[in-house]
Amino acid sequence: MPVPRGAALLVAGAFFMEILDATIITPAIPLVAASFDVDPIDVNLAITAYLVTVAVLIPASGWLSDRLGTRRVFITAIAVFTLASIGCAASVSLPMLVAMRIVQGIGGALMVPVGRLLVLRSTAKVDLVRAIALLTWPALMAPVVAPVLGGAIATYGSWRWIFIVNIPLGIIGFLLALKLIRGEGHVNPVPLDWRGMAALGTGIAATLIALEGIRVQGTNWAHVAAGGAVAATAMTVAVWHLMRYRYPLVELRVLRVRTLRITVSAGSLYRLVITAVPFLLPLQFQLTFGWTPLVAGALVTALFAGNIAIKPLTTPLMRRYGIRRVLLVNGVLSVGCFGMLATLDVTTPVAVIALILFVSGALRSIGFTAYNSVAFADVDAAELAHANTLNAAVQELAAGIGIAVAAVLLGAFTPISHTASQAYSWTYATLGLLIAVTLIETLRLPREAGDAVSRHTDEAS
């Protein structure tokens, strides 16, 4: 049965709200930092906390959907997300803002199973690329709107209005969900893997604490080492448990599917690096170039404009050349694009910066679409739910850690750089090297990887 169009568009709208909330804060980071009297880099925790919360709770949200039903979970998620937005706007300190962002992450995680899994279960593999495009097209507008909207709000108003804009969106989504979303729970759902969730949550939290502990000055390396040790131990325990438990929170055995395994590894590293760029650019434009939040946000829009402009061509490219070849060429060009980002300084013409960001956004779109398309190409229908949960959780986690890694790199390079721009240059160069690592995994993909979903044939190439 096809997904009802109204419900699909509502899910796309929910994704729009999530992405808008995740990206709209970046132009206002310096103002948030000034309001709370903290370093701008420290505000990355408010972004990371949201993304990581989503990553940790995605597997549990799938269990809740089975137990309570899609309708209850989705409606509750929208309500939680909207109420948490009010809390974010009312925050009086960075810890309070981070706490409210975590609550927002809970709502965001609960909206995930209603979306992608509903579409995947109702779509034939030959229509998978088209279905994913239908689901994500409306959400693609959020990153375009967010930098300008966030920059305008931060320039002419208070950063708190950044979160207030979620309230009308949340109310509309709540009312539509009452009418459009259906889905009851199962009579006998499998038990929730509390031990797996606790181990994974501990490992992820300890990883972030260790990363956040690295500072330009005053790093307590004993605390960083302790956090790293706890993270390694918890993750080891988590893997051991997940491989042995009958109803694991995350089914790791699906990684035996080669295309999914490579997507989880290379695709996650790709997302980690790419999501760091929209975090770094507004900081660079405001703190080193001296631009206003509005100007900085407007220029970052070029990145996401490239994302949307190339979107109609991504499917034809994969059909013409195959997903493996598209990923390889895209990876090489992405490394070169990071090299161009490393050359930016205050003397670079604005038109040149906009062009570089536009190209970067186009490559970003191609990479995301290709990885998302090949991820489930060889997964059996019976394992689709497990594969979707694992991939979604890892991708969200990669996005959150990517911002933390960018902050750590920038903090590490700042004291040894002659100029502020040089610190950003070295950060971009390092991220470019990480993108190059994804090419090694991509080369391990079979030449025909993803042909079932892209409809690529040797004659087409």
KERO-227611 format. One record per residue: x, y, z of N, C-alpha, C in turn. Coordinates in steps of 0.001 Angstrom, whole numbers, plus 524288, in hexadecimal, padded with zeros to 5 digits. Example, Ala and Ser with C-alpha at 12.3 -4.5 7.8 and 13.67 -1.06 7.14 Angstrom:
833867E9C681E788300C7EE6C81E78833907F31C81E78
832327F73681BA8835667FBDC81BE4832648001E81EBE
END
This chain:
803587FB4D8000080000800008000080373804DA80000
80285808867FC8D805AF80D4D7FC6F804AF810B58012D
80893813CA8028D807F38175B806EB8042681BA680560
8002281CD0808AD7FC968211E8076B7FFA582625806A7
7FE4F828FD8028C8015682DA0801308013D831AE8058D
7FCC08325A8080A7FC638362780C437FFF3834D1810C3
8000A82FD38124A8036982E29816918092782EC381519
80A7982D7A8102B80FE982E0180E6D811B3833AD80EA2
80E468373480CEE80FAD83CC080D138100D83EC0812AC
80CC883CA78161F80D2983E2981B9D8125A83C7081DEE
81402837AA81C9C81917835C181E7781D768393281C49
81D0483A9A81751820E683E2081501820F284358817DD
81C4D845318195C81BFF84A0981C5F81E928498A821A7
81E0A844EE824158209E8440D8291F826888441E82880
8286E841B38243A82E06841E28231D82FCF8477F8223C
82C7A84A8381F8582DA98500C81E9B82E74852D5823D5
82AEE851EA8278D82B478547C82C9B83033852CB82F8C
8317D84DBE82F3E8362E84BD2831DD83B1784E5582F9F
83B7684E5482A64840238506E827E1840868564A828BF
83C15858EB8287783C0885E8C8297483E2C85FB282EE1
83C7585CB9832B283E2285DA18380B843EB85C64838C3
845CF85865835EE84B46856D68368884F0185ABF83410
84D3385D9B83000850C18610982D1984FEE866D582E14
84B5D8685A82FFA84A2F86DE68307884D688708A834B9
84F6D86D7F8386F8524586FC383CD5857CD8716D83B5C
85A0A86F2F8373185F948702083616860FF875DA83523
85DD9879008324585F6E87E7A831A285F5288194836B8
85C7087FA683A9785BDA8829283F7985F96880BA843BC
8632687D2984283866A587AF984683869A887F4084978
86C0C8830F846CC86ED888719849C186B4B88A2D84D72
8666C88B3784BD6862DD88E1A84F328611688AD4853DD
8602D885CC852EB85ECD8825085747863478821A85B2B
86811881C08591B86CA88819685C8186D278869085FB2
86C4D88B0685D3586C9A89003860068685B8906C86429
863C088E6C862EF85F6688EA8866A68609188B8786B92
8633B8871886AEB86466883B586F60869F78846D87163
86CF28880586EEA872548891F87079875B78843087042
8757C8818086BCB878B887CE186AEB87B8587D79865BA
87F4187A07864AC8820687A1D85FB387E678782C85B62
87E8687AA0856B887B15878EA8527087B998732285122
8805A871018516C8810F86B7B8502D87E0486802853EE
87D5C869CE858D087A96866A885CAD874D3865FC85B52
872AE869978584586D208694C856E586C12864A585351
8702D8626B850F986F5F85DD084DAE86CD48596C850B7
86D628597C855E686B0D855668591D8651E8556A858A4
862CE85A0E857D485D2485A638573B85B5A857CC8522A
85EA9857E584E2E85D6A855528493E85E7884F79849AA
8630384E2284BD08648F848B084C4C860CC845A784FC9
85F20848118541A85BA284568857CB856A1843AD85520
85493846F9851BF84FC8845A584EF6850AB840FA84B4F
854B1841548480E855A483D418442D856E3837FE846AD
859EE8381884ADE85B6F8333384D68856CE830C685042
8537E833FA8529E84EC8831ED8552584B6382F1285131
84AC88316584C99847D382EDC8487284A4B8299D8470F
84F808298B8468E85238824BD84514851698206D84914
851BE821C084E208514B81DCE8524284BC481BA185295
847DA81EF4851B38427381D5A852A083FA681B4B84DCC
841F581BB28493783F65819AA8448883DF7813E184524
8417C8107A846F083FF080AFB8478983B6B80A3E84B57
83B7A80D1584FBA8373D80CA0853838322080EB88514C
832638129C84DE682D9F814D284BA482AEA810D384829
82DF580D998458682BA080977842688289A8059D845CD
82AC38045184A5182813800CE84DFD823178035A85005
823568085A8513B81EB780B208531C81A6780B3F84EFF
81BF180BD384A0E8181280BD4845DA81546806958458F
81844802558463D815E37FD288462C812457FC5B84AD5
813D47FE5E84F51810DF7FD698541680C1B8010385499
80CD18060885373808AC809D785453805C880B6684F58
8083180A6884ADE805C480BE7845F680817810E2843BE
808578112183E9D80AA08159B83BE4807DA81AB183D44
802B581A8283D837FFA881F3C83E7780118821B3843AE
8010781EAB847DF80233820C184D0E807BF822DE84D61
80B6C81FE484B3F810ED8217484BA0811DE826828489E
80FD2826D4843E0810CC82B62840A480E538304D842F3
8096E82FDF844BA806C983464847028098A8362C84BF5
80B278326884F3E80E00833C2853FD8133383656852B8
815D08345984EAB81AE38368384D2481A7383C3B84B9C
8167F83D7C8488C815CD842E7846EC814CA8466684BA1
811A48447284F4F8107584782853FF8155F8486D8573F
8188484454857FF81D5F844D185B0082118848A185862
821AA848208533A8252D84B84850508239085137850D2
81E7B852388506681C8B8579B850A581D3B859E985616
81BF4856E985A2281C94858D085F7B82252859C3860C7
825CD8565D85ED282B628571585FC082D6385C0185D10
82B1185D5D8589E82C8F86231855ED82B6A866F185957
82702866C285C27825C486B0085FCC829DF86B3E86414
82B86866AB865FE82F998667F869FB834C2868AB86810
83620867838632583AF98699A860E183AC886F92860AF
83652871A585F08835C98775585EA183624879F7863F2
834968772D8680B834938796F86D528398E878518705B
83D69875C986DF4842308743B870B784539878F3872B6
8474A878688777084A4487CAA879DA8500C87B5087A62
8519A876AC878A48571487517878EE85814870F7874CD
85D0B8701E8738785E6286C2086FAD85CC4866AB87181
85DB38652C8767F85BDE85FFF87837855FE85F4A87790
852F0863608789E84D49862ED877E884BEF862508722C
84E858653F86EC984D8C864C18693284EDB85F4386751
8534A85D308691B854D4857E686795850C5853EE86973
84ED48549A86E4D84ADD8510787067845E78513086D1D
84447855D686B9583F948564F8685D8407285413862EA
8453185492860E6846728524785BCF8464484C4F85C17
847BB84A238608F8475C8447D86143841A4842C88611B
83E3F845D5863B6838A8844A18638A836A28451285DEF
8386D8490385B218370A8497385596838CA8449D85299
83D72842B4853D883F7483E078514983C048394B85242
839BA838F7856E88361D834B28580B83176834EF85451
82F48839A5853A782AFB83A4084FF682CA68391084A6B
8315783AE4848EB83340839E4843AD83402834248428C
836088313C8465D836E582BA3845A1831C8828B584504
82DCC82A6B847CF828C8827B98478B825FA828A384261
8278182CAD83F698250882D9D83A578277882A4F83608
82C1282831836ED82EE782565832D682C0E82088830E5
82A3A81CF68344A827E5818258323E82300818FE82EFE
8204081D3F82FEE81B8B81E6082CE381CFB81FB782747
82198821BB8268E8233F8238B82173825B581F8681DF5
82AD081F0381E7682DB881BE181AAB82BED8162E81A7E
82B0D813C781F0A8299180E4981F1A8244080D7781C99
820918110181D8981B6A810A481B2681BE2810B781539
81F3F814188133B820008147280D92822B780F9180B80
826CD80DC980E33829C38094980C66826638045F80C23
82321803A48100F81FE27FEF38103A81BBA7FEE780BFB
81A5A8036F809FE8160E803D280644817E5804AE800AD
81CF6804457FFC181F13805927FA9C82238801067F86B
821547FFCA7F378824827FBE47F0CB82A007FE007EFEB
82DD17FA7C7EFA3833427FC367EF19834287FF867EA3E
8314D7FE497E60383221801427E1338303B806DE7E1C3
82CCE807CF7E59682ACB80D1C7E67882D3180FA77EB45
8313880D3A7ED7F8336180F107F274835BF814817F1F0
838C88156B7EDDC83B4381A837ED2B8372081EC87ECA6
8330B81DB17E99982EE3821887E8DE82BFE8229A7EE03
82B1781E7E7F1148285B81F247F60982B88822657F9E3
8309E821557FA2B833FC8245C7FDA38342082A0C7FBEF
8343D82AEB7F6CF8343D830537F4E282F31833207F663
82AB2830607F5EC825B5832BD7F75C825A68343B7FD20
827E6830E380050827E5831D6805E882B7E8364E8076E
82FED836CC804C9833E683A898066C833A383FD1803A7
830FB840167FF2B830DE845047FC4182EF1849987FF89
82A6B8492A8023C828B684DAA8055F82C9084F0F809AD
82F0584B0480BF4832B284C048102F837A984EB080E52
838CA84E448093483D7E850C78072683D30856BA8076C
83873858C9807B4837E785E72807F48398D8609E80D40
8396685D648114B83AAE85F42816908403786176816E8
8444085EAD814F984986860DF8154E84A3C865DB8121C
846F3866A280E0B8475386B6C80AF5844FD86FFD80DF1
8408D86EF58106983DD88730A81353840A4874458186E
842AD8703381B09844B4870C78205D84916874CD820F0
84D43874B981DB6851758788681E9184FB287E2A81E1F
84C6887F4881A2584A8D884AC8197A846DC8862781DDC
8432D882A681F0D83F6D883BD8233284228884578286F
845C8880AD82996848B18810782E7A84C0B885E282EBB
84E8D8873582A54851CC88BE082A3684EAA890D382ADE
84A108911182857846BF895AF828CE844C18965282E5F
8431B891F5830B98412D892328361D8457F893F5839D0
84A2F891BF8390D84E8C8931C83C8085054898BD83BBC
84FCA89AC5836EC8518E8A018835CA84DAD8A433837AE
848B78A33D836B5844C98A737837CD841638A61983C98
842048A1A083EEF83EE48A042843808421889D5D8477D
83F9B899CA84A448423C8969A84E2E842E48910F84C23
8473888E8684DA9848118892684BF8843BE8858E84DF2
840F488726851F483CD4883D88542F83860882EB8504E
837918869284CB18337F885E4848C6834C58817384500
839AB87FD4844EA83B2D87B698419F8381B876888431D
83718875EC84820834338715B849ED82E548724F84A00
82CCC8773684A63827368786F84A7E824A6877308453D
827A38777A840F4825588765A83BD082379870B483B72
8258386D4083ED0823BD867D483EBD81E2D86734840B6
81C6086ADE843E38176486A2F8468B812CE869EA842B8
8122F86DB983F2080DD486D2A83B6080E5A8685B837E8
8132F8670383661813F586252833348124885D7B83637
813AF85D5383B3681247858DA83E7480C6D8585D83F36
809C585CB783FF98041985CA1840B98015A85AB283BC6
8030685CA183745800AE85AED83253801A78551883182
80680853628327B807BC84DD9831DF8049584A6783590
803D284C3083A5C800C98493F83E367FB2C8488183C61
7F8C484CA983A7C7F35184C5F838C07F2C4848E3833E4
7F6728494E830417F6398460082B9A7F7208404482CF4
7FAA483F3E830B87FBB6839DB832477F6E38374A8349A
7F3D183A438377F7EF0183821839B57EB5F8361D83572
7EB91838A0830E77E8108372F82CA47EA628331F828F6
7EF7D83364827F57F1CA83057823B37F4A382B5F8255A
7F6E482B4A829F97FA3D826E782B7B7F7058229182DF1
7F7F281DC782C297F5738192482E567F99A8152B82FBF
7F83281158832D97FBEE80D378343B7FB7080BB8839E6
7F99A806FA83AE17F91280512840357FDCF801C8841AD
7FE8F800FE846C5802EC7FDD98489E801F07F80C847F5
8060B7F4EE8487E805997EF4884837803CE7ED2984D78
8011A7E8C584D4A7FF1E7E6798521E8038F7E48385594
807627E1F98533280BC87DFC885626810FB7E198853D5
812717E66B854C2817707E84B852A581C037E5C48557F
8207F7E5AE852E1825227E37E85568826BB7E709859EB
8296C7E4FD85DD882B0D7E83F8624482F2B7EC41860AE
82F1A7F0AF8634E833007F4AF862368383A7F3178648F
83C507F3B6861858419C7F25986341843D77F6D586680
8426D7F6F786B80844447FB2886EF084A357FAF686FA0
84C5D7F647870018520C7F5D2870D1855077F7DD86C1D
853257F6888677A855B97F87F862CD8556F7FE608626E
850E08009C863B685046806418637D853B9808F286780
85418806A986C3685760808F78704B85D24808DF86EBE
85EE08048086C86864608040C86AFA865AA807C686688
86248807F68629B8633980B8185E3E863018113185FFB
85F198127A8631F85E95817D8864FD863488198B86825
865348160E86B7E869D88174886EA686E9C8181986B32
86F4A814AD8675E873CA81529863E7873B481A27860C1
86F2A81B8685EA786EB68204985B8686F7B8251D85EE5
86CFF825288637F86D88829A7867018733182A5D868B5
875CA8261C869F987B3D8267686BAC87EC28286786740
87D98826CA8627B88095828AF85DF48801F82E9585D69
87B648308885DDF87A928362885D5A87D098392C861D8
87CB18370F8668E87F27839A786B0D8850983A0A86A3E
8874E835D68683288CF1835EB8672588E4A83A0086306
88B3483A3B85ECE88C3583E1285AAE88B68843A385C9F
887358447885F9A8860F849B58618A88A1284B848658A
88CE3847C7867D4890CD8493286BC7895C284B7586983
8968184AEB8646A89B3084CF7861DD89A6F852C4860D1
89DAF855FC8631189D3185BA3862AA8A24A85E10860CA
8A1CD862D285EBF8A671865AD85D0F8AA288667B861A7
8A7E5867B38661C8AB018687486AD08A87B8656886F48
8ABB586339872918A9C0860C3877478A75585B6A87689
8A8E385887872908A6CB85346871D68A8A284FB187638
8A4E884D14878AC8A62B8493487CAE8A676843EC879F0
8AB3F8426E878878ABEC83DB18756F8AA8B838CB87879
8AAC18390C87DA48A9218348B880CA8A34F833868801B
8A039837C18800E89A988373087F358997183545879B0
89C5883753875EC89B968359D8708389CD682FD086FF7
8A12D82E278725E8A2B8828A68722289EB682531874DF
89CB1827068794B898C7823FC87C28893CE8236D878EC
8922D827BC8767088D95827788731488E5E823C386E8C
89302823ED86C36894308205E867EB8943181AB1869A4
89648819A786E4E8966E8144D87052890EC8124587158
88DA781595873B18883A81406874B68855E8130486F92
8864F8166486BBF883C1815CB866AC8854E810A086422
88A5F80F788641488C3E80AA2861AE889FD805D986473
889DC8060F869A4887D1801A386CA788200800DE86BA3
87F108053286BD487968804D486B128780C802EE86598
87ADE804CC861B0879CD8032685C5C87B1C7FD6185B8D
87F4D7FB9885E0D880AE7F60F85DB487C787F2AB8602C
87AA27F447864BF876707F17486763871817F18286405
8706C7F6058619E86BBE7F68385E6686BE17F2C2859C5
8704D7F28D85704870C57EF118528A870397E96385438
872D37E7F685881872827E29885A8286CDE7E12C85BC4
86A207E4BA85E4D864AB7E3B885FC3861277E36585AF8
861BC7E70E8575385E547E736852C285EF87E26984F4A
8639B7E02784F3E864887DB8584C148625D7D68A84E97
861327D6C88539B85F7E7D21685669859B27D230857E2
8577C7D6DA85872852227D74B85A6E84E307D5D985622
849DF7D35A857AF846037D18E853E3843357D6138514A
8420D7DA348543E83F487DEC28522A842A37E3A7852E9
846EA7E40F8500784A7D7E878850E0848187EDB184F4F
849AE7F1CB85206847E97F713850B9849697F87484B24
84E247F6F78499B850077F7B684446851FD7F27984250
84FF27F0BB83DF5851767EBA983BC8856657EC4C83872
85ADA7EAF283ACA85FD67EB9F83813860B97E788833D6
85DD87E3508340C85EAE7DF248303485D4E7E0D782AA6
85A207E4EF82A22858CD7E6B8824D785D8D7E8FB8220C
861B67EA0782501866757EC1D82296869457E81581F34
867537E34481F46869997DF7081BAE8684E7E0C781604
864527E40581535863157E5EB80FED867337E9F480E6F
86A2C7E8CC80A7B86ED77EBD68093386DA77F18E80817
869A67F27F804E8868777F7E28037C866B77FB0A80840
863B17F89880BB88620A7FB5581070866B17FC60813FC
86A2C7F87E8147486EC07F915817E3872387FD8D81618
873267FDE8811118767E8021080F06873C08075580F76
86E9D8075A80EC286BBB80C3880F7386C1180E1D81514
86B9D80A7F818BD86BEB80BF681E428715180E2081F96
8756A80BD581D6387AB980DA081EA287C2D8128581B89
87C79812088166187E0A8167E81323879EE81ACA81334
874F98194A812F5870D381D2C812ED8709D82053817F0
871A681DC481C4F871A08208D8214E876328245B821B1
87ACB822AF81FED87F488262F81FF087E4C82AD081C52
87BDE829C3817D887A8E82DF48142D876E7831E4816C2
872D182FF18195B86F188337281BE8871AF8366282064
87520833C682343877EC836538278887AD283B2582597
87D8B83A8B82139880A283EE481F2487D298432281CD2
879568418C819B38762884554816DC872E3848B381A8F
870CF8466381EB986D898496282247870AB84D4282588
875D184CC5825968790F8507C8287987964855C1825AA
878A7855B9820838796985A7E81D748757B85ECA81ED3
8705885DA481F0086CA6861D08206786D53863CE825FC
87000860D3829408713D862AF82E80875D68667682E64
879C68654A82B3587E8A8686D82B1487DCC86D9482823
87AE886D74823DC87A86872128208487855876E682349
873DF876908260A871E687B49828A7875AB87D6E82CBB
8787A879EB82F6987C6087BBD83331880BD87EB28306D
882AC87C7382C32886EB87EF58294B8853C8843C82721
8809F8846D824D687EC78893F8226D87DE788D9882673
87C3088C3382B1F87B138902D82F0D87FE48918883256
882B188D8683418886FD88E74837C188C0A8902283527
88CF388E7B83051891D088FF782DAE890FD893D882942
88C7B893898268288B748973382245888A189C0E82435
8864489BCA828CE883888A04782B0187E308A152828AB
87BC789D608264D876AB89E10823EB8725589D98827FA
86DC689FCC826BC8693C89F4982A28866F5899C482997
863CF8980C82D6F8614F892E182CF185E038926482808
85B6A8969D826738582789663821C985B678957F81CE9
85FAA8986A81C558630B897BD817BD865788924E817BC
867508909781C4A869A488B6181CB0865A38873281B4B
860E8887AF81D5D85CD2883DB81C3985B48883DA81686
85B0B888808143385996888DA80EAD85D9A8862180B33
86297886A480C8B866978842C809528669987E3E80A09
8659887C7880ED486552876D680FBA860D98746C80C96
85CEE8778A80B6285893875A48083685A6D8739F802F1
85EBB875BB800E9860D1873E77FBE88622886E197FC1F
863E686C59800B986530866D480174860638636E80083
85C11864F3802E985756861D18027F85471862C77FD64
85560867487FAF3853388682C7F5BB855998644A7F1DA
85AA2863527F26685D2A85F5F7EF2585AF6859FE7F02F
859AA858FC7F51D85743854097F6A38523C853177F39E
84EE78570D7F363849DB856837F0CA84A718569A7EAD9
84DD0859FB7E8DE84E5685A997E33084FF8855827E088
853528526E7E3198554E84DA47E0B0851A28490F7E17E
84DD0849A87E4FD84A87845387E67D847DE842927E1E7
8459A845767DE1A8430A842CA7D9B5846C283F877D661
84BDA840997D6D184FA683DC97D390852118391D7D64B
851348388F7DB6F853DE8345F7DE488521682EF67DC85
84CFA82E3D7DBF384B01829257DA2C84CCC827E47D4A1
84C6082B7E7D0D984E7982A567CBA1854508292A7CBA4
8574E82BC77CEFC85CE882AB17CF4385DEE8251E7D112
85B0B823737D51685BC281E1E7D70E859F081A217D30A
855C681B5D7D034853D4817C07CC35857998176C7C7A3
85A2381BC37C66585DA581BE27C1D7862F48196A7C308
8651C81A9A7C7A886A7A818EA7C8C686AEE814D27CD12
866CC813DA7CFFB867188101E7D44B8689C812D37D95C
866AF810C87DDAF8678D813587E2B786D4C813427E44B
86FFB80EF27E3658758080E967E4F5878C7812C07E241
8781F8135D7DD2287B2F8173C7DA42879C981CC97DBFD
874C181DB67DCEB87311822DE7DEB48758D8242C7E3F9
875B08205D7E78B87806821447ECAB87DE08224F7EC4A
8808681F807E8DC88631820407E84688769825B87E624
884CC827377E1FA885C282C627DFAB88431830A37E382
87FC682FEB7E61387DF5833C47E9DB881CE8345A7EE61
8841482FF97F01A887E28302F7F45B88CC3833397F2D9
88EBB832407EE2089367835097EC4E8925383AE47EBDA
88DE183C3E7E99788C7F841C67E90E88B9A844557EE66
8897F8415E7F222888988437A7F75A88DBA844C47FA0E
891AA841717F94D896D7842977FB82898E5847B47F944
8984E8485C7F42789A0284D3B7F1B9896F9851E77F3B1
891F9851227F4C688EBC855717F6B189076857217FC27
891F08535B7FF67893F3854C78049189924857B080411
89C208565B800158A0E3859517FF1A89FB585EFB7FDCF
89B8685FE57FAD7899F6865437F99B897E2868147FE6D
8950386555801BC89329867B680693897BD86971809FD
89BF98666E809C78A093867B680CEE8A34686CB080B1D
8A21386E71806628A4A1873358045C8A19087828805A6
89CF6877A6807E0899AF87C42808D489C0E87FC880D00
89BE2884D680BF389D30888B780FF5899FE88D9980EDE
89AD4891A5811F98978F896518119C8983A8992D80C63
89C8B8981F8099F89D6E89AB98049389AF8897CE80001
898F68931A800EB89692890117FCB489180892B37FAF4
890C7893AF7F5E788BEF8961E7F41288723892EF7F5B6
8830C895B47F71587E428931B7F8E087C1A88F7D7F4A8
87C72891147EFC087A7088DD47EB7987D62888A97EB2A
8827A888D87EC1E8859D884097EC028840D880797F08C
8835A882C57F52F881BA87FB17F9B587C7587D177F89F
878C9880177F66E8739B87E027F544873EE879817F166
87759879FC7ED7B877F0875DB7E99287A27870E17EC10
87E1C871817EF578806E86CF57F1FD87C5C86A3E7F563
8794B86D507F8368755186B027FB998710A8685E7F863
86F9C86AB07F3FC86BA68685E7F09286D78863037EEA0
87256862BA7ECDF8748485DBC7EB02874C7859D67EF7F
8767085BA67F40B876B3858367F89C87152856017F9EA
86D498594C7F99186805857747FAA286628853797F6AF
8677B854457F1BF865F68508A7EDB38688184B3A7EEAF
86D8C84B3E7EFF18704B846557F11286E01843B77F5E5
86CA3846D57F9C686A46844D07FE8C86534841E67FD44
86201844317F9F785D06841D67F88485DCF83CAD7F5A4
8616B83C9E7F20186279837DE7EF048645A833807F2AC
867DA834D27F62D869E7830E97F9C3865BB82EAB7FD4A
862928320D7FFA685E6C830358031A85A9282CB280039
858F482E5F7FB908552182B577F895857538260B7F703
85C2B825F57F55685E8E821087F3AA85F1981D337F838
860FA81F137FCAA8617E81BA68013885C2C819B980318
8584781D31803468531381B9980505850A0817AA8014A
851D48181F7FC5084F888149E7F869851FA80F367F89D
8570C80EE87F95D859A9809D37F9558591E806F57FE83
857C7809C5802A6857AE80771807DA8542D802A88082D
84F73802F4805EB84BA97FEC48067E84AEF7FB9480182
84E6A7FC3E7FDBD84DCD7F9B97F8AD84DB37F3C87F90F
850CE7F1997FCA5851467EBE87FD0184F0E7E9B980212
84C167ECE7804E3849DB7EB2C809DB844AA7E877808E6
843EE7E3D080B3283EFA7E10580AB183AA67E3F380D87
835D77E32E80BB38315F7E5E080E0A830E17E4B1813DC
832297DFDE8156E8319D7DE5A81AE6835667E14681E75
839C07E32181C4783DB57E5D281F6283DB17EBAF81E76
839E87ED9581B81839D97F31781A13839567F6A381ED0
835F97F520822878353E7F8628272C83A4B7F8D782A45
83D0A7F46982AF3841FA7F47882DDB8460C7F7C282B06
846607F71D825D584A397FA10822CC849157FFE382301
844218015182293842A7806D1822C1843F28093782807
842C18065F82C3C843DB808578317C849B08092783247
84CC98053E830C685270805A28317A854AB80A1D82E46
8533A80A70829598556280E84825F9853C9813F2827CF
84ECF814928294184CF5819B082AFA84FB881B6D82FF5
85058817D2833A9852E581928838968589981AAF837BA
85B4A817AF8347D860D7818C4833848618781DEE8309A
85E1081F1082CE585E81823EC829F285D9E828AB82D77
859B18285D830E3858B882CAD8348885D4682D5783847
85F58828FD83A20863D48293D83DAE8688482BA883AFA
8696A82A328361B86DC782C668332286D3A832438328D
8686D83414831A08678A839B58310B868CF83C928361D
8672583A5783A828684183CCF83F8886E0783CD8840D8
8709E8387583FF987634838208411F8794683B8F83D58
8775483C2A8388487A1183F74834B887AA28450683695
8768284720838EB876C784C7483AF787A9784CBF83F85
87A83848BB842E187E2F848A284742883D38484084556
884B9845078415688A008447183F2A88BD38499783CC3
8885384C4983A05889B885157837B288B488553A83BEB
888608554084036889A8858CC8448388EEA85778846EE
88FF9852698477D894FF850BA849B58997D852448461B
898DD8514F8410989D02852B183D4F89E078588C83D57
899DC85B9883D3689A7B8614283D3789D1A8631784239
89B89860C58469789DFF8622E84B8D8A3B78609984BCE
8A50885C2E8495E8AA7385A5D849708ADF485DA3845EB
8ABDD85F65841798AF0E8625783DBE8AF858682A83F1E
8ABCF86A398420F8ABCA86FD3843388B0CC871B7845E7
8B2A886F2184A0D8B7468713A84CB68BC5D870B4849AD
8BC7786D6A845A78C15986CB7842B88C11986F6183D62
8BCE58725F83C6B8BC4287517837688BE0587AC4837EA
8C01987CD8833AA8C1CB8824E8339F8BD1F885FC83342
8B8ED8843A830A68B43588769830198AF7A8840283139
8AB168868A8323C8A646883A0833368A4A48809582E58
8A55D882EF829C18A3DD8804A824E98A70A87B558240C
8ABF587B65825B88AF43876D3825008AD31872248280D
8AB0D8731482CAC8A8D886ECF82FC58A45586C3282CDC
8A11086F6B82A5E89CC786D3A8274889EE586A5482287
8A2F386C5B820208A543869CF81B8B8A7418646681CE2
8AA02863F0821318AC0885ED8822CB8A79B85B1F82445
8A37685D458268189EF885A01827DD89C6F857C9822F9
89B9E85B1C81F04899558594481A1D89CED8554581776
8A1FA8563B8179E8A5B08529B815268A57984D40817C6
8A51B84D3381CF08A4C78484181FC689FC18455D81E71
89B7D8483881E2589681845D481CAB896C18439F81720
899838464A813B689A388445080E6B89D1C83F2180E58
8A0F683E89811B38A3C883991812158A0318352E813F5
89C9A8367B81775898E38328D8194C89533830E0814EA
893A98349381198890718333080D108936782F6580986
8987B83049808F789BA482CD5805AB89B8C8273A807A7
89B188268F80CCA89AEF8214C80F0C8961681E5680D2E
891BF8211B80C3788D0381E6C80A6A88DCB81BDA8051E
8917A81DDA802088926F81B937FCE089473816027FD4D
89748814E08017F8995680F938023A894DF80BB2802C7
890F980D10805EC88C70809A58069A8892E809598019D
8889A80DBD7FEF18857780DCB7FA2D887CA80A357F60A
88CEC809EC7F5CB88F7F806797F20D88E40800BC7F317
88C987FF857F7DA88B4E7FA1E7F93B885C97F8997F79A
882B27FC727F5E687D767FB3B7F40087DC27F8397EEDB
87A5B7F4787EE0087A1F7F1E47E8E1878A87F5D97E4AB
87A677F4EE7DFF08793D7F8977DBB38735E7F9257DAD3
870797F4F97DBDD86AD57F5197DAF8867C47F6B17DFD2
86A747F8AC7E3D9867DA7FA1D7E8B68636F7FDFF7E7C2
85ED07FCB37E9B685A62800487E958857AA8006F7E419
8593F7FD247E063856CB7FD567DB35850F37FC117DB7E
84F667F8E77DF5E849E87F76A7DFD8846767FC197E11D
8489F7FFFC7E3DA8457C804947E53E84670809297E18A
84B1B809697DF3984C3F80DCA7DBAA84AAE80CA67D60E
849B5807827D4EC84862805B67CFA184CD5806A07CBD0
8519D8069D7CDD885628807487CA7F85751802317C7B5
858E68028D7C2D785AA37FE0D7BFD985FD07FF617BD4A
862B67FB497BBD6867BA7FC3B7B939866FB7FF2C7B41F
862757FE3A7B17C8617B800FC7AC8D860E4806DB7AD87
85EAB808287B21985DC280DB47B336862C7810B07B3DD
866EC80E0E7B5BF86BE3810C07B6AD86F61810907B1E8
END
